[in-house]
Amino acid sequence: MTASHKATITKKLILLGVTMLLITACSPATIETETLPTSVPEPTSTPEPEPTQVEPTEAATETPVPELEAEPLMFTDDLDREITLENPAQKIVSMAPSNTEILFAVGAGEQVIGRDEFSDYPEKAGSLPSIGGGFGDYNLEAIVDLEPDLVLAAGINTPEQVKALEDLGVTVYFLQNPTTLDEMYENLLTVAELTGHVLETEQLVEELSSRVSNIESLVQSAEERPTAFYELDATDPSAPWSAGSGTFIDTLITMAGGANIASDMEGQYLQISIEELLVRDPQVILLGDAAYGVTPESLSERTGWSNMSAVANNRIFTFDDNLVSRPGPRLVDGLEELANILHPEFFE
């Protein structure tokens, strides 16, 4: 190849290279447009991430509280026996009229499933199954069949009867008869604890004590304290039975503004001869035996009775003996009735 030919070829190659560079510079970059965006977005602030909200679940809203076993109820009854109840008694058998009246008064009437033969107040009590009790003769089998969680005994029941029931697997609480109104209030509160009626019984005690205070305030201003004879039984009219000191009859007559003519005689329950009655000459006679058919008119037919001031002045009154012989809340009813009889001037 000649030198001229080499020069010609060299020139052509240079021209071709220049041409290719020009074409490349003027042609669009097709590969880059497939991989990059055609425009760049304006820079923006990075948003704060929103907190993740978790839907509440039952487990999250209600934290389970472990169940605690209730403490058993511990008592010591009036025979110094320890009594345990898992819960307030719901099935109760009453062995005395006073207990039955207490149970209904404190609000536990619906929990009584059995009662003694003489429980007749309130009226609803009379429709409950009877477990006997006439002259102390109780049907222990009937008590067991009722499946009580508590039997409430009273002062008229003997420790032997309590023991017999205990030996049969029955829980028995012995409630001693009170001798004062304050002790009666304590009995109400005890039964309230046994049956789960404390709050309403506290209110009941407050009401009862308020009524008693009202009577005591009234009779304080009485000009006289009339003497009274309370008749329990005049099967023998020449020596009728009455109540002396240590009885609610004596206590309530005194609180009502009267003077019991038998209060200084020996014995809580005693007989008074007609001769002694004439000497003591009561101004008022209260017939606690009226339920047995004794009437004020019948006293004038008794030998020597017409000479008494109460008979001559016709101040003889029938009286519901249950109001003063059953040591329960109706003792306050008895007090009010006695005050009305002895001091009618305060109730006109």
Buried (B, 14 or more C-beta within 10 A) or exposed (E): EEEEEEEEEEEEEEEEEEEEEEEEEEEEEEEEEEEEEEEEEEEEEEEEEEEEEEEEEEEEEEEEEEEEEEEEBEEEBBBEBEBEBEEBBBBBBBBBBBBBBBBBBBBBBEBBBBBBBBBBBEEEBEEBBBBBBEEEEBBBEBBBEBEBBBBBBBBBBEEEBBEBBEEEEBBBBBBBBBBEBEEBBBBBBBBBBBBBBBEEBBEBBEEBBEEBEEBBEBBEEBEEBBBBBBBBBBEEBBBBBBBBBEBBBBBBBBBBBBBBBBBEBEEEBBBBEBEEBEEBBBBBBBBBBBEEEBEBEBBEEBEEBEEBBBBEEEBBBBBBBBBBBBBBBBBBBBBBBBBBBBBEEBEE
